[in-house]
Structure formats: structure tokens, C-alpha cells
Amino acid sequence: MLGRVFELASSVAADALRRKVLYLVAFFVLVMGVAVPALPGYGAGVDEAVYRVVTRALGFVAALIGV
């Protein structure tokens, strides 16, 4: 049973790499990391929300990779 789950997970990760989904998510994280400190209201509580979004995006990538 666990072998089938691993096979399915590796297939999904390979498909995500083939469709360049992981690269798009990583690019989004990079853009957010660079652009957000340049926003005018960055110090007004925005940083916690941005860190949440970046954490979710990295969690998505980790889940697709299977870490």
C-alpha cells in the first residue's frame, strides 16, 4: 500500500516539474520576497502576512516534492 502511495507521489512531483508548476511557485516566492520590502506600508503589520504567504508557498512546494 505504501509503495503505491510513493509511486503516486513521485508521479505527481514529476508531472509538476514537467509542467513547471514548482518553478512558478518558486518564482512567486522570490518576487514576493524582493517586492514586499519596497512597499510603503511594509512596517505596518504587512510583514507577518507576507511571511504567512511565503510559508504557504514553500509548504506547497515541499508537499509536491514529497519532503
N, C-alpha and C positions, 0 to 999 in steps of 0.2 A: 504494500500500500504506500509506504513512504517513498519507494522508488518511483512510483507513478507521479506522486506529488513533485518530487525533484525533477523528473523529466518534464512535467508541465511548466514548472517554474523556469527551468532553463530555456524552454521553448519560448516562453513569454519574454524573457530577457533578451534572447536572440532576436525576436521579432521587434522589440522596442529599439534595439540597436540598429537593426536594418532600416526601420522607419525613421530613425534619427530622433526619436522622442526624448531619449536621455540627453542628447546633445542640446535640444531645445530647452529642456528644463535647466540644465547647467548654464546655458547662456542667459536664461531669465534670472537665475540667482546672481550671476556675475553683473548683469545690468543693474539689478536692484541694489547690489552691494556698492556699486560705484555711484549710482544716481541719487540714492536717498540722502547721503550726507550733504549733497548740494541743494536740497530743498530748503526753502526759507524757514519752515516750521519744524525743522528736524529735532530740535531740543524739546519741543512741547509735547512729549509723550508719544511721538511717532516712532521712536526707535524700538520700543517694545513690540509694537505691531509689525514692524518690518522684520524684526528677529523671528517673530512667530511665522510669518510668511516664508522666510528663508528656511526656517527649520522644517516646515511642512514640505517645502520643495525638496530639500535634501532627504527627508524621510521617504518621499515618493521615489526618489532615485534609488535609495538604499533598498526599498521594498522591491523594486523592479529588478535590481541586481541580485537580490536574494541574500543580503548580508544579515 
